[in-house]
Amino acid sequence: MATDPPLRPPTIDPAAAARWGRLVSGSGSPWLHEEIGRRMEDRLQWIKAAPRHWADWSPLRGGLEAHALVAKRYREAAAFVIEPEPGPAAATREALAVPWWSARRWQGARPSFDAPPEDGVDLLWANMALHMAADPEALIARWHRLVATGGFLMFSCFGPDTVRELRVLHERLGWPPASHQFTDMHDWGDMLVHAGFAEPVMDMERIVLTWPTAEAALAELRTLGRNLHRARFPALRGRNWHRTLRRALPDVALSAEGAGRIALTFEIIYGHAFKPAPRVALAAESAVSLREMRSMLQRGRPGS
């Protein structure tokens, strides 16, 4: 069966994306991801539905503190954790283990690492994962299967203006791209609808972070992700390259605060969308899953 072409030509190297997905960081969740998670959790106040169960997609990178905030908001809801790779799953299980004496035991349901309910969860929380996916449309389709009918997806990711200063510098010096391409929020909305979600609401903000030195900026960037571009440098760079990068970065990323501080821009995209009841166009032969059939029977006959 033919499938629609991707909305944007992929620039991500799938093998590099897979390596990143398996990598386990020993430093916990990145600070920026936690901050974005806090801002995204605050947006839940505008959604009146109270989930009976929810799932957190890859909280080790997405934000362990953000996970705790959502669990606290929905204390009565069953919580599930989904880590696609075994290595991060083991680290997340250890990080979310709650000692008997901790107050966190009373701040929300203890997360389950078992498979979510067959009919899906009322809320799928996915903080800062989508922009690192080699096949984002396939990932969104997987998320759609995990969400229950009437439930919703809440996600965030980097947008096209992220680290624009670094990309300008690479272009100026004739180097390969500094990062893979980040997708515009309107394209994310189209992908959500294509996957079967409804009423997508997209929002965007820009955050400028500053550091005292180029070395400090580059060190934090390494905690946020990797350059997965197919045309990135094919091998390790040497000391001379690194020295050139450190010296040239202030020319394009000097903070208005002065004192030699480095400033980099991050575009943050927030989105949420609901999963409507399936609508199946009747033909001579129509195939639906048992899950879809149950949902249609609950709301009326197919196509109504």
Long-range contacts (C-beta under 8 A, 24 or more apart in sequence): 4-194, 6-137, 7-137, 7-183, 7-187, 7-190, 7-191, 8-181, 8-183, 8-187, 10-134, 10-135, 11-177, 11-180, 11-181, 11-228, 11-229, 11-230, 11-231, 12-132, 12-133, 12-134, 12-180, 12-228, 12-229, 12-230, 13-134, 13-180, 13-228, 13-229, 13-230, 13-232, 14-134, 14-135, 16-226, 16-228, 16-232, 17-132, 17-133, 17-134, 17-228, 18-134, 20-132, 20-225, 20-226, 20-228, 21-84, 21-85, 21-88, 21-132, 22-85, 22-87, 22-88, 23-87, 23-88, 24-60, 24-87, 24-88, 24-91, 25-60, 25-61, 25-223, 27-223, 28-64, 28-95, 29-59, 29-60, 29-61, 29-62, 29-63, 29-64, 29-65, 29-66, 30-61, 30-128, 30-220, 30-223, 30-224, 31-220, 31-223, 32-207, 32-209, 32-220, 32-224, 32-266, 33-61, 33-62, 33-63, 33-66, 33-127, 33-128, 33-224, 34-63, 34-64, 34-65, 34-66, 35-207, 36-63, 36-66, 36-127, 36-128, 36-156, 36-268, 37-62, 37-63, 37-65, 37-66, 37-67, 37-69, 37-127, 37-128, 37-156, 38-65, 38-66, 38-69, 39-268, 39-270, 40-66, 40-127, 40-154, 40-156, 40-270, 41-66, 41-69, 41-70, 41-73, 43-154, 43-270, 43-272, 44-70, 44-73, 44-154, 47-152, 47-272, 49-122, 49-152, 50-74, 50-76, 50-77, 51-77, 51-121, 51-122, 51-123, 51-151, 52-77, 52-78, 52-122, 53-77, 53-78, 53-79, 53-80, 53-116, 53-117, 53-121, 53-122, 53-123, 54-78, 54-79, 54-80, 54-121, 54-122, 54-123, 54-124, 54-125, 55-79, 55-80, 55-81, 55-82, 55-116, 55-121, 55-123, 55-124, 55-125, 55-146, 56-80, 56-81, 56-82, 56-111, 56-125, 56-126, 57-82, 57-124, 57-125, 57-126, 57-127, 57-129, 57-143, 58-82, 58-83, 58-84, 58-88, 58-92, 58-126, 58-129, 59-83, 59-92, 59-96, 59-127, 60-88, 60-91, 60-92, 60-95, 61-88, 61-128, 61-129, 62-125, 62-126, 62-127, 62-128, 62-129, 63-127, 63-128, 64-92, 64-95, 64-96, 66-127, 67-96, 67-111, 67-125, 68-104, 68-107, 68-108, 70-108, 70-123, 70-125, 71-107, 71-108, 71-109, 71-111, 72-107, 72-108, 74-108, 74-123, 75-107, 75-108, 75-109, 76-109, 77-109, 77-122, 77-123, 78-109, 78-112, 79-108, 79-109, 79-110, 79-111, 79-112, 80-111, 80-112, 80-113, 80-114, 80-116, 80-121, 81-111, 81-112, 81-113, 82-116, 82-146, 83-113, 89-113, 116-146, 117-148, 118-291, 119-148, 119-149, 119-291, 119-294, 120-145, 120-146, 120-147, 120-148, 120-149, 120-151, 120-275, 120-291, 121-146, 121-147, 121-148, 121-151, 122-147, 122-148, 122-150, 122-151, 122-152, 123-147, 123-151, 123-152, 123-153, 123-154, 124-151, 124-152, 124-153, 124-154, 125-154, 125-155, 126-153, 126-154, 126-155, 126-156, 127-155, 127-156, 128-156, 128-157, 128-158, 129-155, 129-157, 130-155, 130-157, 130-188, 131-157, 131-158, 131-182, 131-183, 131-225, 132-225, 132-226, 132-228, 134-228, 136-183, 136-191, 137-191, 137-194, 137-195, 140-191, 140-192, 140-195, 140-197, 141-195, 141-196, 143-195, 144-195, 144-196, 144-197, 144-275, 147-275, 148-275, 149-275, 149-276, 149-277, 149-278, 149-295, 150-274, 150-275, 150-276, 150-277, 151-274, 151-275, 152-272, 152-273, 152-274, 152-275, 153-192, 153-197, 153-271, 153-272, 153-273, 153-275, 154-271, 154-272, 155-270, 155-271, 155-272, 156-268, 156-269, 156-270, 156-271, 157-182, 157-183, 157-188, 157-268, 157-269, 158-182, 158-225, 158-266, 158-267, 158-268, 158-269, 159-183, 159-184, 159-185, 159-204, 159-267, 159-268, 159-269, 160-184, 160-267, 161-206, 161-265, 161-266, 161-267, 162-265, 162-266, 162-267, 163-221, 163-264, 163-265, 163-266, 164-265, 165-249, 165-252, 165-253, 165-263, 165-264, 165-265, 166-221, 166-249, 166-252, 166-253, 166-264, 168-252, 169-245, 169-248, 169-249, 169-251, 169-252, 169-253, 172-248, 172-252, 173-244, 173-248, 175-233, 176-229, 176-231, 176-232, 176-233, 177-227, 177-229, 177-231, 177-232, 178-227, 179-227, 179-228, 179-229, 180-227, 180-228, 180-229, 180-230, 180-232, 181-229, 182-267, 185-269, 185-271, 188-269, 188-271, 189-271, 192-271, 192-273, 193-273, 196-275, 196-276, 196-278, 197-273, 197-274, 197-275, 197-276, 198-273, 198-274, 198-275, 198-276, 199-273, 199-274, 200-271, 200-272, 200-273, 201-271, 201-272, 201-273, 202-269, 202-270, 202-271, 203-269, 203-270, 203-271, 204-267, 204-268, 204-269, 204-270, 205-267, 205-268, 205-270, 206-265, 206-266, 206-267, 206-268, 207-265, 207-266, 207-268, 208-263, 208-264, 208-265, 208-266, 209-263, 209-264, 209-266, 210-255, 210-257, 210-261, 210-262, 210-263, 211-261, 211-262, 212-259, 212-260, 212-261, 212-262, 213-260, 213-262, 214-245, 214-246, 214-247, 214-249, 214-250, 214-262, 215-246, 216-262, 217-249, 217-253, 217-262, 217-264, 218-245, 218-246, 221-264, 279-303
